[in-house]
Amino acid sequence: MLNHQELYTLIAVIDEGSFEAASQRLFITTGAVSQRIKSLENQIGSPILIRSNPPKLTKTGESIMLFARKISLLQEEVMRQVKKGKNDSSTTLSIAVNYDSIISWFLDAAIKIGERTDLLLDIKTTSKDATQQLLKSGSVIAAVTAKKTSIPGCKSQSLGALEYIPVCSHAFYEKHFKSGVTKDKLLIAPVIYFSHEDYSGDSFLQKYGLLPEDVKRHFMPSSKGILEMVKKDIGWAPLPRFLVEELSISNSLIIFDPHVYQVELFWKTWELASSTISEVSQLVLKEAQEKLTQVIVRK
């Protein structure tokens, strides 16, 4: 049987990003942290951590981490039940959420979780696809992802679709699209992408027979940064419709083409009889139902 103390130490190392920080969290020496991880590896028979900065999980380590977080969550739930909610410690819930969801709808869900539960949130942000990998590795308990593929040991529920619309500033429109949007003009007019893994503008480009690598692209790993670059006439960008409407910026920007691209999002959690996961899932799904387009997206 795996030592629970060693499993919790593994969680601390990954969450805190170093053996030193984990030792401070656990109130033990760095040497003791190292000994516990080594003991766990000896029992398993293979390495579970890559000693990098920050430490990373091996494939075996991902499986152990997933188990460790499940054990930790269930133990905290039992302690709250036994102590009738008077447990001094608080449960931290790690959730992976893509950037566009955070700025356009998930923030409201997070606020409601904070208001209606005693949970501490650890929100990890990344691209729409990479959130699923964090769930598979055991780094998070739940994830908002655009990946429809299933994960062994996890359940998936559709949240709805996040709609993207192509926008630019008035000055950018006058310079590039005043006489119409064409393939030749899109080859010249720079587009702003979130990252090299971002595909939110691909559908629009395909409409004109273009691939992302055909056009001039800026990369800005910040949704707010993309918005500011659009406002400053640097390029056009596909932005979440909800964001444009929520910030009341539709007057300062131009939707230069009626094309709407929808990305269906999924709420994925561990397949675990957990009251914590169930409570949080209900709040997230309710918020998504109110904010996202409830349609079946066919790609």
Secondary structure, DSSP 8 states (H G I E B T S, - for coil): ---HHHHHHHHHHHHHSSHHHHHHHHTS-HHHHHHHHHHHHHHHTS--EE-SSS-EE-HHHHHHHHHHHHHHHHHHHHHHHHTTT--SS--EEEEEEEHHHIIIIIHHHHHHHHHHS--EEEEEEE-TTHHHHHHHTTS-SEEEES--S--TTEEEEEEEEEEEEEEEEHHHHHHHTTT---HHHHHHS-EEESSTT--TTHHHHHHTT--GGGS-EEE-S-HHHHHHHHHTTS-BEEEEHHHHHHTT-TTTEEE-S---EEEEEEEEEES---HHHHHHHHHHHHHHHHHSB------
